[in-house]
C-alpha cells in the first residue's frame, strides 16, 4: 500500500515538473523551453514555406520532407506532454492553443494516411503552426505587458466605441458639408463619395483622386486632417490611462484549467478557484 502511495506521489511530482517546464515561463527551464519552441516553430514554418516553392521543392523535396516529419514528431511529443501534465486534458485539448497544437501535427498524419490525395492545401493548414509563436510572449517581461495591454483595451472598449462613433458621425457631417461646398463640378459627385473622401483624409490615406478646390473646401479639409490625429492620440490616452491602473501579471499557469495571467502574488486561480501551488504536488 505504501509503495502505491509513493508511486502516486512520484507521478504527481513528475507531472508537476513537466507542467512547470512547459506552461510556466518564469523559471529558467520554462524560459529555455519557450526559446527552443520558438526556434522550432520558426524553422518548421520556414520549411513549410520553402516546400511551396516549386524550384526549391524539386531540388530539396526529400530533405524538406524529412525535416517536416522531424518537427511533426517533436510537436506530437510536446502535445502529448501538455495533455499529460494538466489535470483536465480534455479542457486543454479544446482550448485555443490545444486546437492549434493538434492542427499543427494533423497534416503530416493525414498525408501519411492519404498519400495520393494531393495535400497542397494542407500547407496553409500547417502554417497555422505560426500561431504557436505567440507562446514566446509567456516570457516574463512580455506576457505581463501583453496581458495588461489586452485587459486595458477590454476595460476601455466602451470609451473607445463612443469615440469611434463620434468620428463616424463627424465623417458623415464633414462629407456632406464638402458635398455642399465643392459639389459635383469639383469631383464630389455624391454624399457617399464625399464621405469616402472624408474618411480617406481622416485616416491620412489621401489617394489624391479628389481634392477640394474652393477656399472653404480647403479649410474644411484642414479641419478633417487635424481631426485625424485624434484617431491616434485619444485611444492611446484612454488605453494608457487604463494601463497605469493595471497590476503586475505572473506567467504561472493553473494546473487544472491551464489558464494564466494571474496577479504576481496570487495563491488561487482567478478562473477556476483552485490552488496554484497544491501542497500535494510540491
C-alpha positions as CSV (number, residue, x, y, z in Angstrom):
1,X,0.0,0.0,0.0
2,X,2.8,2.4,0.9
3,X,4.5,1.6,-2.4
4,X,1.4,2.5,-4.3
5,X,1.1,5.8,-2.4
6,X,4.8,6.6,-3.0
7,X,4.3,5.7,-6.7
8,X,1.3,8.1,-7.0
9,X,3.3,10.8,-5.2
10,X,6.2,10.5,-7.6
11,X,3.8,10.5,-10.5
12,X,2.3,13.8,-9.3
13,X,5.7,15.3,-8.8
14,X,6.8,14.3,-12.2
15,X,3.6,15.7,-13.7
16,X,4.1,19.0,-11.8
17,X,7.7,19.2,-13.0
18,X,6.6,18.8,-16.7
19,X,3.8,21.3,-16.2
20,X,6.3,23.9,-14.8
21,X,8.7,23.5,-17.7
22,X,6.0,23.6,-20.4
23,X,3.5,26.0,-19.1
24,X,5.4,28.5,-16.9
25,X,8.0,30.9,-18.4
26,X,9.1,32.5,-15.1
27,X,11.5,29.6,-14.4
28,X,14.9,29.0,-16.1
29,X,13.7,25.7,-17.5
30,X,10.5,27.3,-18.7
31,X,12.2,30.1,-20.4
32,X,14.6,27.7,-22.1
33,X,11.7,25.5,-23.3
34,X,9.9,28.6,-24.8
35,X,13.0,29.7,-26.6
36,X,13.7,26.3,-28.1
37,X,10.0,26.1,-29.0
38,X,10.2,29.5,-30.7
39,X,13.1,28.4,-32.9
40,X,11.5,25.1,-33.7
41,X,8.2,26.8,-34.7
42,X,10.1,29.4,-36.9
43,X,12.1,26.7,-38.6
44,X,9.1,24.5,-39.2
45,X,7.1,27.4,-40.8
46,X,10.2,28.2,-42.9
47,X,10.3,24.6,-44.1
48,X,6.6,24.7,-44.9
49,X,7.0,27.9,-46.9
50,X,10.0,26.6,-48.8
51,X,8.1,23.4,-49.6
52,X,5.5,25.5,-51.5
53,X,8.2,26.9,-53.9
54,X,8.4,24.5,-56.8
55,X,12.1,25.2,-57.7
56,X,13.2,24.6,-54.1
57,X,10.9,21.6,-53.6
58,X,12.2,20.0,-56.8
59,X,15.8,20.0,-55.5
60,X,15.4,19.7,-51.8
61,X,12.0,18.0,-51.6
62,X,13.3,14.9,-49.8
63,X,15.2,16.9,-47.2
64,X,12.2,19.1,-46.5
65,X,10.0,16.0,-46.2
66,X,12.3,14.6,-43.5
67,X,12.6,18.0,-41.7
68,X,8.8,18.3,-41.7
69,X,8.4,14.8,-40.2
70,X,11.0,15.6,-37.5
71,X,9.0,18.7,-36.5
72,X,5.8,16.7,-36.6
73,X,7.2,14.1,-34.2
74,X,8.6,16.8,-32.0
75,X,5.3,18.7,-31.8
76,X,3.4,15.5,-31.3
77,X,5.5,14.7,-28.2
78,X,5.0,18.2,-26.9
79,X,1.3,17.9,-27.4
80,X,1.1,14.6,-25.5
81,X,3.2,16.1,-22.7
82,X,0.9,19.0,-22.4
83,X,-2.1,16.7,-22.1
84,X,-0.3,14.6,-19.6
85,X,0.8,17.5,-17.4
86,X,-2.6,19.1,-16.9
87,X,-5.3,17.8,-14.6
88,X,-8.1,18.3,-17.2
89,X,-6.6,17.1,-20.6
90,X,-10.0,17.5,-22.4
91,X,-10.3,21.1,-21.3
92,X,-6.8,21.9,-22.6
93,X,-7.4,19.9,-25.9
94,X,-10.5,22.1,-26.6
95,X,-8.8,25.4,-25.7
96,X,-7.5,27.7,-28.4
97,X,-3.8,26.6,-28.2
98,X,-4.9,23.0,-27.7
99,X,-6.6,23.1,-31.0
100,X,-3.7,24.9,-32.6
101,X,-1.3,22.2,-31.2
102,X,-3.5,19.5,-32.7
103,X,-3.9,21.3,-36.1
104,X,-0.1,21.7,-36.3
105,X,0.5,17.9,-36.3
106,X,-2.6,16.6,-38.1
107,X,-1.5,17.4,-41.7
108,X,1.5,15.1,-41.5
109,X,-0.5,12.2,-40.3
110,X,-3.3,12.9,-42.7
111,X,-0.8,12.9,-45.5
112,X,0.6,9.6,-44.3
113,X,-2.9,8.0,-44.4
114,X,-3.9,9.6,-47.8
115,X,-0.6,9.9,-49.7
116,X,-2.2,10.3,-53.1
117,X,-4.8,13.0,-52.2
118,X,-2.8,16.0,-53.2
119,X,-2.5,17.9,-50.0
120,X,-1.1,21.2,-51.2
121,X,-3.9,23.0,-49.4
122,X,-2.7,21.5,-46.2
123,X,0.4,23.6,-46.5
124,X,-1.8,26.5,-45.4
125,X,-3.1,24.4,-42.6
126,X,0.4,23.6,-41.4
127,X,1.3,27.2,-41.5
128,X,-1.1,27.6,-38.6
129,X,1.8,26.5,-36.5
130,X,2.9,30.1,-36.8
131,X,0.2,30.9,-34.2
132,X,2.3,29.0,-31.7
133,X,5.0,31.7,-31.9
134,X,2.7,33.8,-29.6
135,X,3.7,31.5,-26.8
136,X,7.0,33.3,-26.7
137,X,5.1,36.1,-25.1
138,X,4.9,33.9,-22.0
139,X,8.4,35.1,-21.3
140,X,8.2,37.1,-18.1
141,X,8.8,40.6,-19.5
142,X,6.4,40.1,-22.4
143,X,3.4,38.2,-21.1
144,X,2.7,40.6,-18.3
145,X,2.7,43.6,-20.7
146,X,0.7,41.7,-23.4
147,X,-1.9,40.6,-20.9
148,X,-2.1,44.1,-19.3
149,X,-2.5,45.7,-22.7
150,X,-5.3,43.3,-23.7
151,X,-7.1,43.9,-20.4
152,X,-6.6,47.6,-20.7
153,X,-8.2,47.6,-24.2
154,X,-11.1,45.4,-23.0
155,X,-11.7,47.7,-20.0
156,X,-11.5,50.8,-22.2
157,X,-13.8,49.4,-25.0
158,X,-16.9,51.5,-24.1
159,X,-15.0,54.8,-24.2
160,X,-13.2,53.7,-27.4
161,X,-16.6,52.8,-29.0
162,X,-18.1,56.2,-28.1
163,X,-15.0,57.9,-29.5
164,X,-15.1,56.0,-32.8
165,X,-18.9,56.5,-33.1
166,X,-18.2,60.2,-32.8
167,X,-15.6,60.1,-35.5
168,X,-18.0,58.2,-37.8
169,X,-20.7,60.8,-37.3
170,X,-18.2,63.6,-37.9
171,X,-17.1,61.9,-41.1
172,X,-20.7,61.9,-42.4
173,X,-21.2,65.5,-41.4
174,X,-17.9,66.8,-43.0
175,X,-18.5,64.6,-46.0
176,X,-22.0,66.1,-46.5
177,X,-20.5,69.5,-45.9
178,X,-17.9,69.0,-48.5
179,X,-20.5,67.9,-51.0
180,X,-22.4,71.1,-50.4
181,X,-19.3,73.3,-50.6
182,X,-17.5,71.7,-53.6
183,X,-20.2,70.0,-55.5
184,X,-20.1,67.6,-58.5
185,X,-18.1,70.1,-60.6
186,X,-15.1,69.6,-58.3
187,X,-15.3,65.8,-58.1
188,X,-17.6,65.5,-55.1
189,X,-20.4,63.8,-57.1
190,X,-22.5,62.5,-54.2
191,X,-22.7,62.4,-50.4
192,X,-21.4,58.8,-50.2
193,X,-18.4,59.7,-52.4
194,X,-17.8,62.8,-50.2
195,X,-17.9,60.7,-47.1
196,X,-15.4,58.3,-48.6
197,X,-13.1,61.2,-49.3
198,X,-13.6,62.4,-45.7
199,X,-12.6,59.0,-44.3
200,X,-9.5,58.6,-46.5
201,X,-8.4,62.1,-45.5
202,X,-9.2,61.5,-41.8
203,X,-7.1,58.3,-41.8
204,X,-4.2,60.1,-43.7
205,X,-4.6,57.8,-46.6
206,X,-5.3,60.6,-49.1
207,X,-5.3,58.9,-52.5
208,X,-5.4,62.3,-54.3
209,X,-8.1,61.3,-56.7
210,X,-10.4,64.0,-55.4
211,X,-9.2,67.3,-53.9
212,X,-11.1,70.4,-52.8
213,X,-10.7,73.5,-55.0
214,X,-12.5,76.2,-53.1
215,X,-11.1,78.1,-50.1
216,X,-13.9,76.9,-47.9
217,X,-13.4,73.4,-49.0
218,X,-9.7,73.6,-48.2
219,X,-10.5,74.9,-44.7
220,X,-12.8,72.0,-44.2
221,X,-10.1,69.6,-45.4
222,X,-7.6,71.1,-42.9
223,X,-10.2,70.5,-40.1
224,X,-10.6,66.9,-41.1
225,X,-6.8,66.4,-41.3
226,X,-6.3,67.8,-37.8
227,X,-9.2,65.7,-36.5
228,X,-7.4,62.7,-38.0
229,X,-4.6,63.0,-35.4
230,X,-7.1,62.4,-32.7
231,X,-7.5,58.8,-34.1
232,X,-4.1,58.1,-32.6
233,X,-4.0,60.5,-29.6
234,X,-7.3,59.8,-28.0
235,X,-7.4,56.0,-28.0
236,X,-3.8,55.9,-26.9
237,X,-4.5,58.2,-24.0
238,X,-7.5,56.1,-23.0
239,X,-5.6,52.8,-23.1
240,X,-2.5,54.3,-21.4
241,X,-4.6,55.6,-18.5
242,X,-6.0,52.1,-18.1
243,X,-2.6,50.6,-18.3
244,X,-1.4,52.7,-15.4
245,X,-4.1,51.2,-13.3
246,X,-3.3,47.6,-14.2
247,X,-1.4,45.2,-11.9
248,X,1.7,43.2,-12.4
249,X,1.0,39.8,-14.1
250,X,2.6,36.4,-13.5
251,X,3.3,33.8,-16.1
252,X,2.2,31.0,-13.8
253,X,-0.4,28.7,-15.4
254,X,-3.1,26.9,-13.4
255,X,-2.5,23.1,-13.2
256,X,-6.2,22.4,-13.5
257,X,-7.6,24.8,-16.2
258,X,-4.3,25.7,-17.8
259,X,-5.1,29.5,-17.8
260,X,-2.5,32.1,-16.9
261,X,-2.5,35.9,-16.4
262,X,-2.7,35.8,-12.6
263,X,-1.5,38.5,-10.3
264,X,2.1,38.1,-9.2
265,X,1.2,37.2,-5.6
266,X,-1.9,35.1,-6.4
267,X,-2.4,31.9,-4.5
268,X,-5.5,30.7,-6.2
269,X,-6.6,30.6,-9.9
270,X,-8.9,33.6,-10.7
271,X,-10.7,31.5,-13.3
272,X,-11.5,28.1,-11.5
273,X,-10.5,29.0,-7.9
274,X,-8.1,26.1,-7.4
275,X,-4.8,26.5,-5.6
276,X,-2.0,27.5,-7.9
277,X,0.6,25.5,-6.0
278,X,-1.1,22.5,-4.4
279,X,0.8,21.1,-1.4
280,X,0.4,17.5,-2.5
281,X,2.2,18.3,-5.8
282,X,5.1,20.1,-4.2
